[in-house]
Amino acid sequence: NRAALPTMERVALAANSCWFKSGDAVFKPYRLAPELNSFSGRPRILAVPRNSPESRPMLVVQAEGNPARLDAFGPMINGPDGERIKRDVLRWAGGATGC
């Protein structure tokens, strides 16, 4: 399914496994905050500071529509790992599951 919600569910599962649970140094200071049940029609995942989850997200990945249109923004996208993050998200959104 290429709609926003199933796309973001795939991205969330892979991001959790590959970025947060794997011990990836880039994501070690953060934790995953999924917001998949969005009333705005834009399911999303956030990378928030591990010890301050109420703080401003450092990364937002969201989708809307069918087929899903992805958007990623925040300080991490503009940083040195932004291109890798974009590649990972696009790969997972397309159905890949590996890290």
Residue frames as qw, qx, qy, qz and C-alpha x, y, z in Angstrom:
[[0.000, 0.889, 0.457, 0.000, 0.00, 0.00, 0.00],
 [0.476, 0.271, 0.018, 0.836, 1.42, 3.40, -0.99],
 [0.258, -0.853, -0.286, -0.353, -0.89, 5.58, 1.14],
 [0.002, 0.748, -0.383, 0.542, 0.55, 7.85, 3.83],
 [0.701, -0.529, 0.332, -0.345, -0.22, 5.71, 6.90],
 [0.987, -0.022, 0.115, 0.112, 1.16, 2.34, 5.69],
 [0.593, 0.626, -0.218, 0.458, 4.18, 4.14, 4.24],
 [0.131, -0.725, 0.409, -0.539, 4.94, 5.83, 7.55],
 [0.884, -0.367, 0.219, -0.191, 4.34, 2.58, 9.44],
 [0.917, 0.254, -0.061, 0.302, 7.07, 0.94, 7.32],
 [0.318, 0.693, -0.287, 0.580, 9.39, 3.91, 7.85],
 [0.499, -0.679, 0.292, -0.453, 8.73, 3.92, 11.62],
 [0.971, -0.207, 0.119, -0.007, 9.48, 0.21, 12.03],
 [0.806, 0.365, -0.098, 0.456, 12.71, 0.41, 10.04],
 [0.087, 0.757, -0.258, 0.593, 13.83, 3.66, 11.68],
 [0.696, -0.611, 0.225, -0.304, 13.23, 2.22, 15.13],
 [0.975, -0.078, 0.123, 0.167, 15.24, -0.89, 14.31],
 [0.743, 0.406, 0.015, 0.532, 18.04, 0.65, 12.23],
 [0.149, 0.707, -0.148, 0.675, 18.49, 4.05, 13.83],
 [0.446, -0.659, 0.237, -0.557, 17.37, 3.84, 17.46],
 [0.915, -0.334, 0.177, -0.144, 17.67, 0.23, 18.63],
 [0.885, 0.340, -0.144, 0.284, 20.87, -0.54, 16.71],
 [0.613, -0.597, 0.008, 0.517, 23.02, 1.87, 18.72],
 [0.505, 0.615, 0.214, 0.567, 23.63, 4.12, 15.69],
 [0.442, -0.260, -0.248, 0.822, 25.84, 6.91, 17.06],
 [0.023, -0.269, -0.263, -0.926, 23.96, 9.62, 15.14],
 [0.527, -0.486, -0.400, -0.572, 20.67, 8.70, 16.83],
 [0.543, -0.164, -0.701, 0.433, 22.00, 7.71, 20.27],
 [0.052, -0.064, -0.389, 0.917, 21.12, 11.10, 21.86],
 [0.476, -0.002, -0.148, -0.867, 17.53, 10.83, 20.57],
 [0.338, 0.156, 0.908, -0.194, 14.49, 8.64, 20.85],
 [0.086, -0.248, -0.721, -0.641, 11.73, 7.83, 18.40],
 [0.286, 0.332, 0.522, -0.732, 8.38, 9.52, 18.92],
 [0.058, 0.247, 0.802, 0.541, 5.89, 8.07, 16.42],
 [0.344, 0.371, 0.335, -0.795, 2.74, 10.08, 15.74],
 [0.060, 0.046, 0.862, 0.501, 1.10, 7.75, 13.24],
 [0.003, -0.636, -0.772, 0.001, -2.51, 8.31, 14.28],
 [0.128, -0.187, 0.001, 0.974, -2.64, 11.86, 13.05],
 [0.301, 0.683, 0.600, -0.289, -5.97, 13.63, 12.68],
 [0.128, 0.737, -0.211, -0.630, -4.33, 16.03, 10.22],
 [0.872, 0.473, 0.099, -0.077, -3.86, 13.23, 7.70],
 [0.422, 0.735, -0.488, 0.206, -0.07, 13.51, 8.04],
 [0.910, -0.399, -0.027, 0.110, 1.29, 10.55, 10.00],
 [0.316, 0.803, -0.405, 0.301, 4.81, 11.27, 11.16],
 [0.841, -0.308, -0.262, 0.358, 7.75, 10.18, 13.24],
 [0.051, -0.947, 0.204, -0.242, 9.96, 12.46, 15.31],
 [0.727, 0.042, -0.428, 0.535, 13.47, 12.20, 16.67],
 [0.324, -0.878, -0.018, -0.352, 13.37, 13.98, 20.02],
 [0.107, 0.599, -0.665, 0.432, 16.11, 14.45, 22.64],
 [0.589, -0.112, -0.797, 0.076, 16.31, 11.25, 24.69],
 [0.330, -0.272, -0.647, 0.632, 16.26, 13.00, 28.05],
 [0.151, 0.386, 0.222, -0.883, 13.84, 15.76, 27.06],
 [0.254, 0.318, 0.844, 0.351, 11.10, 14.26, 24.86],
 [0.124, 0.834, 0.485, -0.233, 8.92, 17.35, 25.22],
 [0.202, -0.593, 0.270, 0.731, 11.59, 19.46, 23.51],
 [0.534, 0.654, -0.185, -0.502, 11.50, 20.57, 19.91],
 [0.940, 0.134, 0.297, 0.104, 12.05, 17.62, 17.53],
 [0.269, -0.604, 0.523, 0.538, 15.42, 17.39, 15.83],
 [0.048, 0.094, -0.812, -0.574, 13.93, 15.45, 12.91],
 [0.611, 0.331, 0.430, -0.575, 10.41, 15.17, 11.51],
 [0.028, 0.074, -0.844, -0.531, 9.50, 12.70, 8.76],
 [0.487, 0.360, 0.527, -0.596, 5.90, 12.84, 7.59],
 [0.090, 0.106, 0.808, 0.572, 3.73, 11.72, 4.70],
 [0.447, 0.407, 0.408, -0.684, 0.37, 12.63, 3.27],
 [0.579, 0.462, -0.271, -0.614, -1.86, 11.52, 0.44],
 [0.742, 0.026, 0.669, 0.039, -2.14, 8.42, -1.71],
 [0.838, 0.022, -0.351, 0.417, 0.39, 7.79, -3.08],
 [0.532, -0.748, -0.157, 0.364, 2.26, 9.19, -0.12],
 [0.378, 0.778, -0.147, 0.480, 4.25, 12.38, -0.53],
 [0.748, -0.385, -0.298, 0.451, 7.12, 12.34, 1.96],
 [0.091, 0.873, -0.149, 0.454, 8.65, 15.32, 3.69],
 [0.773, -0.337, -0.300, 0.447, 11.56, 15.42, 6.13],
 [0.137, 0.797, -0.094, 0.581, 12.78, 18.48, 7.97],
 [0.674, -0.738, -0.011, 0.034, 14.53, 19.68, 11.09],
 [0.155, -0.861, 0.474, 0.099, 18.10, 20.30, 12.19],
 [0.678, -0.239, 0.673, 0.173, 19.22, 16.71, 11.53],
 [0.703, 0.580, 0.389, 0.135, 18.22, 16.91, 7.85],
 [0.278, 0.945, -0.121, 0.124, 20.35, 20.01, 7.42],
 [0.488, -0.716, 0.493, 0.072, 23.31, 18.43, 9.21],
 [0.049, 0.550, -0.786, -0.280, 26.08, 16.14, 8.01],
 [0.257, 0.042, 0.965, -0.016, 23.86, 13.04, 8.12],
 [0.499, 0.429, 0.199, -0.726, 20.92, 14.57, 6.24],
 [0.516, 0.402, -0.574, -0.492, 21.61, 12.84, 2.94],
 [0.169, 0.091, -0.977, 0.095, 21.90, 9.44, 4.62],
 [0.306, 0.274, 0.666, -0.623, 18.65, 10.04, 6.50],
 [0.553, 0.449, -0.101, -0.695, 16.87, 10.97, 3.26],
 [0.419, 0.313, -0.802, -0.289, 18.20, 7.86, 1.48],
 [0.015, 0.041, 0.946, -0.320, 17.12, 5.60, 4.35],
 [0.416, 0.362, 0.457, -0.698, 13.61, 7.09, 4.48],
 [0.563, 0.447, -0.327, -0.614, 13.10, 6.82, 0.73],
 [0.301, 0.233, -0.919, -0.101, 14.36, 3.23, 0.70],
 [0.109, 0.162, 0.876, -0.440, 12.06, 2.20, 3.57],
 [0.479, 0.408, 0.204, -0.750, 9.09, 4.07, 2.11],
 [0.530, 0.401, -0.556, -0.499, 9.62, 2.05, -1.08],
 [0.944, -0.105, -0.139, -0.282, 9.36, -1.23, 0.83],
 [0.582, 0.373, -0.630, 0.354, 12.97, -2.10, 1.71],
 [0.734, -0.642, -0.173, -0.142, 13.45, -3.40, 5.23],
 [0.824, -0.061, -0.205, 0.524, 17.20, -3.60, 5.72],
 [0.319, -0.864, 0.007, 0.390, 19.47, -1.13, 7.40]]
